[in-house]
Amino acid sequence: MPAKDQYPKVYLYRRIVYAKIFIDNHFAEKIDLDNIADEAFFSKFHFIRLFNHIYKKTPHQYLSFTRIEKAKQLLASGMPAAQACYAVGFESVSSFSGLFKRMTGQTPSAYRLQQRQKLAAVTKAPLNFIPNCFAEKNGWVDVIGSKKPEASV
């Protein structure tokens, strides 16, 4: 029997999903590929192949993606970039900023500013951010198609 047929596929997938959940739960900690592969009970190289096959990202790419997504949430809540960097598990502000810009097209500070401006705009005119189909369904659009300013959400 070939080695790949030793275990049912569901067992292998379960171990990969467990490793993904490990990343999701421990992204802010100092973890590396060896830690993650050990959690899934795979050799490092076999683990990379399986993870990439299932999630279309290497474990390192997924860890970086997860950290950046969490950093985006923290920045949007008003946290300074350096503080967000360390909160999501990066050890260097410059490497965090470089990766953040490559993945989002903006520096962390610019992203934070954009999110604050967006929040201010939503607070000032919330109906501008509601889809017209939803506004029409709830009677928030007048006859000519503009949203009624007195409507409340």
N, C-alpha and C positions, 0 to 999 in steps of 0.2 A: 504494500500500500504506500503510495507517495506521501511525503511528509505533509503536504498541504491538505490532504484528506484525513489527517489524523483526528482533527476536531471538527465538529459541525460548524458551519458558517455563523450561525447565530451566536455560538459561544465566542468566536473571534470578534464579531461585531460588538457584542456586549462588553468585551474587554476594551475595545477601542472607545466606545461610548463612555465607559468608566474613566478612561484617561482624559477624554474631553471634559467631563464633569470635574475631574481633578483640576484641570487648567482653569475652568470657570470659577471654581471655589478658592483657588490658591494663586490667582494671577498676580496679586500684589506682593507675594512672597518671593524670595530668591529661589526660583525653580529653574531647572534646565532640562534638557532632553533626557539625560540619564534618570533624573527623578521621575519624569513623566513615563518613560518606557518601563521603569521599575514598577510603577503603579499598575501598569497594564500587563506585567509579566511577559514582556517581549524583549528580544534583543533590540538594540537601538535602531539598526538599519531595517530590520523587518517591520518594526513599529512605524518608522517614517513612511515606508511604502504603503502599509495598510491605511494609516491615517490620511495620507495624501489621496489615496484611492477613494476613500469614503467622503472626506470633507473638502477635497479639491484645494487643500492648503497643507503645507507641512506643519508639524506641531509648533515649530518656532514661528511661522507666519501666523498661525491661529493665536498663539500667545500674544504676539505683537498686536494683532487686530483687536483682541479682547482688551488689552491694556489701553489702546488708543480709544476704543469705544467708551470705556469707563472714564477715561480722562476727559472726553468730550462732555459727558454728563457732569463731571465735577466742575469743569470750566464754565459750562452753561449755568451752573448754580452760583457762580461768582468766585470760585476758588482761584487764587493766583496760580499761574503756570508752574512755578517751581514747586509749590506745595502739591499740585496735582501730579506732577512728575513722580515725586517720591511716594505718593499715596497709591499709585498704581503699579509700583514695583520697579521703576527705572532707577538707576544709580547715578545717572548723569543728565543734567538738564540739557546740555548741548545735544546728546544723542537722542533724547526724548523729543526735543524741538525739531531736529532734523527729520526724524521718522514721522512725527506728527504732520510736518509740512508735506512730506512725500505722500502720505496717505490721504490727507484732506485738502491739500492745495493751499493751506493757510498756516501761519504760525499759531501756536497756542494762544498767544495774546490777541492776535487778530480774530481768532475764532471766538474767544471770550467776549471781546468787544461786540462782534456781530450778534452774538446770542443776547447780549444785554440790550442792544438796539432793537432786536426783534421782539423781545419781551416788552420793551417800552411801547413799541408800535401796537402790539396786541392789546396791551392795557389801555392804550389811548382809543383804539377803534377795533374792538373785538370782532365786529361783524364783517370786517374786511378779510378776516381769516377763516370764515365759514364758507364752505362750498355753496354755490348758488342753488343747487338741487336741494340741499338740506334746508336752506333758508326759505325756498319756495314751499317746500312741504310743510314747514312750520308757520307759514304766513308772514315771514319777515321780509318779503320782497313786495314792493308796490307794483302798480300796473305797468309802469315803464321799465321795470326790471332792476331798479336800484334798491339797495337794501335800506329798510326803514331805520333811521337813526334812533328812534325811541324803542325799538325792539330790544328785549333783554334775553340773555342767553340762559 
